[in-house]
Amino acid sequence: MNLMQQTEQLKEHLEHLKDTYEANNPPESKKDKQFFQMVKERTKPVYELLAEWEENALQTVKERKVNLHPQQVTSTRENMELLLLNSYYVDVKRKRYMELNHSIHFIFNQLLSDL
């Protein structure tokens, strides 16, 4: 899978995460093992895709094919990882969640337009 496809797929995941966040069904207890297992199963493929995306994106940045800084790529991965958990556990205020969501979209869109 190329970087463009990975980025498009991650954008779809990002929209799905936002829907999950807005449905707002946090667990009654943060120690709920069943809920944790369900979240782990749902997010594992996204974490794996995100790790591959970061590698490919950093390589593309290194080759100067896109107008991004390596730190932007790493921060985007970290922000998306935060959203993965916050979407299910609803640990963050809506304003902060949306700021992270928009900054990730911004980098994804920048990457896609440069490619």
C-alpha angles and dihedrals in degrees: 000000000000127000093258092055091045091051092049090049092049090050089055090050089049091056091047090050091051090053089049091050092049092049082062104202104153118176117266089233126028086218094060102133096195092053090047091052091049091050091046092052093047096046101040095084090047092051090050093048090047092053091050091045092053092051092049094043093050090049090050091049090049089053088051092235092132134040098240135110119237089239090059090056093048092045090050091054091048092047092049090050089053091051091049090063097033091053091063103029095038091215098151136065117260093245092056092044091053092047090055091044092052094046091052091048090049093056093043091051092046090051093048094048091049092049 
